């Protein structure tokens, strides 16, 4: 219990500024997979959905993580501890910021904000070329970005209760691999 109180006390220090109440982008995704050439690129992408959120107010489009979500954020940090992370991407929502806050602090990497509808592009591939990248998204945007990275419609929206799936996408030129891992 003491750890949870300390965690909740310190949480504001690990959450990043710039929250804005806007329309929920979680419900927006592109209709088709945009393909960008990957022949000259190599990178490893770790894509996760935000941890468990508070669900007490159905009108709140930007809820924080609940206790289970905060504990999962700690488990994500433990999972990523031995993995080198060069860049971290988050959406504008506080739940993605809180999900990766421990990892960002651990890796000393400042998260970059992204729009799930426009992240995948030639510019993104260039910016992340040769890097290991962590991307925190949502139940519909995470699988959609995986599909864009591999250039095929393979993954459907995640179940709303699935906060434990990790997609590891490895791109080496035209060789693209996806590994799905469950981190409980």
C-alpha positions as MATLAB code, in Angstrom:
seq = 'XXXXXXXXXXXXXXXXXXXXXXXXXXXXXXXXXXXXXXXXXXXXXXXXXXXXXXXXXXXXXXXXXXXXXXXXXXXXXXXXXXXXXXXXXXXXXXXXXXXXXXXXXXXXXXXXXXXXXXXXXXXXXXXXXXXXXXXXXXXXXXXXXXXXXXXXXXXXXXXXXXXXXXXXXXXXXXXXXXXXXXXX';
ca = [
       0.000    0.000    0.000;
       2.893    2.320    0.833;
       4.277    1.844   -2.702;
       0.954    2.744   -4.292;
       0.675    5.931   -2.225;
       4.223    6.918   -3.190;
       3.468    6.069   -6.810;
       0.328    8.197   -6.801;
       2.166   11.045   -5.084;
       4.962   11.035   -7.658;
       2.764   10.444  -10.701;
       2.315   14.141  -11.565;
       6.087   14.471  -11.850;
       6.166   11.741  -14.461;
       3.263   12.987  -16.499;
       4.040   15.360  -19.285;
       2.490   18.762  -19.893;
       0.277   19.822  -22.723;
      -3.038   18.084  -22.103;
      -5.775   19.456  -24.315;
      -9.407   18.458  -24.349;
     -10.157   17.692  -27.988;
     -12.230   15.186  -29.856;
     -11.215   11.634  -29.070;
      -8.729   10.580  -31.745;
      -8.963    7.045  -30.488;
     -12.063    6.623  -32.645;
     -10.322    7.904  -35.779;
      -8.226    5.695  -38.018;
      -7.478    5.747  -41.703;
      -9.576    3.467  -43.869;
      -6.699    1.763  -45.654;
      -3.071    0.981  -45.028;
      -0.799    3.667  -46.458;
       2.319    2.155  -47.883;
       5.626    3.950  -47.753;
       8.754    2.432  -49.234;
      10.844    0.639  -46.624;
      13.582   -0.769  -48.864;
      16.197    1.569  -47.397;
      15.085    1.447  -43.787;
      15.747   -0.704  -40.779;
      14.312   -0.207  -37.305;
      12.642   -1.975  -34.423;
       9.294   -0.695  -33.213;
       7.635   -1.688  -29.948;
       3.955   -0.782  -29.999;
       1.757   -0.951  -26.916;
      -1.688    0.184  -25.969;
      -2.025    2.487  -22.975;
      -2.484    0.810  -19.595;
      -5.843    0.452  -17.814;
      -7.717    3.734  -17.480;
     -10.285    5.119  -15.080;
     -13.761    4.340  -16.436;
     -15.982    6.084  -13.875;
     -17.025    8.949  -16.180;
     -18.002    7.774  -19.671;
     -17.965   11.399  -20.884;
     -14.314   11.896  -19.910;
     -12.332   11.581  -23.143;
      -9.001   11.962  -21.362;
      -9.059    9.815  -18.219;
      -5.973    9.009  -16.186;
      -4.734    5.520  -15.443;
      -6.377    3.627  -12.619;
      -4.400    1.709   -9.958;
      -4.138   -1.379  -12.213;
      -2.895    0.868  -15.015;
      -0.248    2.451  -12.805;
       0.941   -0.999  -11.779;
       1.042   -2.068  -15.442;
       3.078    1.041  -16.291;
       5.619   -0.142  -13.704;
       5.605   -3.626  -15.285;
       6.183   -2.104  -18.723;
       9.186   -0.252  -17.283;
      10.517   -3.516  -15.874;
      10.006   -5.237  -19.233;
      11.800   -2.486  -21.169;
      14.609   -2.052  -18.641;
      17.136   -4.209  -20.581;
      16.021   -2.881  -23.995;
      17.693    0.144  -25.567;
      15.067    2.712  -26.577;
      16.099    5.623  -28.809;
      12.740    7.336  -29.215;
       9.321    7.250  -27.578;
       6.076    8.381  -29.203;
       2.833    9.137  -27.382;
      -0.574   10.495  -28.326;
      -1.999   13.653  -26.793;
      -3.856   11.682  -24.138;
      -2.719   11.528  -20.542;
      -3.148    7.734  -20.434;
      -0.387    7.196  -23.020;
       1.860    9.681  -21.214;
       1.335    7.944  -17.891;
       1.830    4.494  -19.429;
       5.352    5.302  -20.594;
       6.348    7.823  -17.924;
       8.505    5.358  -15.961;
      10.164    4.122  -19.157;
      10.860    7.667  -20.356;
      12.460    8.523  -17.035;
      14.430    5.267  -16.960;
      15.745    5.747  -20.522;
      16.081    9.524  -20.216;
      14.152    9.941  -23.447;
      11.636   12.749  -23.884;
       8.484   11.427  -25.560;
       7.383   12.944  -28.849;
       3.711   13.576  -29.417;
       2.189   12.046  -32.548;
      -1.115   11.973  -34.366;
      -2.150    8.342  -34.978;
      -3.782    9.323  -38.276;
      -0.640   10.824  -39.794;
       2.384    9.273  -38.077;
       3.204    6.745  -40.783;
       5.079    8.476  -43.572;
       8.379    8.582  -45.392;
       9.481   11.275  -42.915;
       8.677    8.992  -39.948;
      10.635    6.119  -41.514;
      13.627    8.419  -42.089;
      13.448    9.829  -38.558;
      13.373    6.378  -36.980;
      15.798    4.664  -39.365;
      18.354    2.589  -37.461;
      16.585    3.187  -34.135;
      14.603    1.282  -31.542;
      11.300    3.032  -30.997;
       8.527    2.659  -28.406;
       5.061    3.833  -29.452;
       2.151    4.055  -27.009;
      -1.261    4.169  -28.628;
      -4.813    2.936  -28.359;
      -6.860   -0.201  -29.035;
      -7.558    0.776  -32.634;
      -4.527    2.889  -33.528;
      -1.839    0.458  -32.362;
      -2.816   -2.475  -34.639;
      -3.461   -0.026  -37.482;
       0.096    1.322  -37.228;
       1.467   -2.239  -37.106;
      -0.413   -2.912  -40.351;
       1.069    0.209  -41.932;
       4.585   -0.736  -40.874;
       4.321   -4.216  -42.387;
       2.285   -3.098  -45.409;
      -0.648   -5.478  -44.966;
      -4.024   -5.648  -43.214;
      -3.204   -8.351  -40.675;
      -4.207   -7.040  -37.233;
      -7.679   -5.951  -36.124;
      -8.556   -3.557  -33.306;
      -7.513   -4.809  -29.898;
     -10.107   -5.907  -27.372;
     -10.927   -3.044  -25.020;
      -9.680   -5.091  -22.064;
      -6.321   -5.879  -23.725;
      -3.629   -3.718  -22.155;
      -0.951   -6.433  -22.129;
      -0.179   -7.035  -25.808;
       3.105   -5.828  -27.215;
       3.755   -5.765  -30.951;
       7.434   -5.924  -31.874;
       7.887   -4.934  -35.513;
      11.322   -5.402  -37.040;
      12.019   -3.861  -40.426;
      15.185   -4.611  -42.338;
      14.630   -3.319  -45.850;
      11.754   -5.269  -47.359;
      12.004   -7.943  -44.645;
       9.289   -7.147  -42.090;
       8.505   -9.276  -39.059;
       5.940   -8.947  -36.280;
       6.142  -10.668  -32.957;
       3.223  -10.395  -30.538;
       4.108  -10.748  -26.881;
       1.811  -10.715  -23.862;
       3.297   -8.919  -20.878;
       1.173   -9.634  -17.800;
];
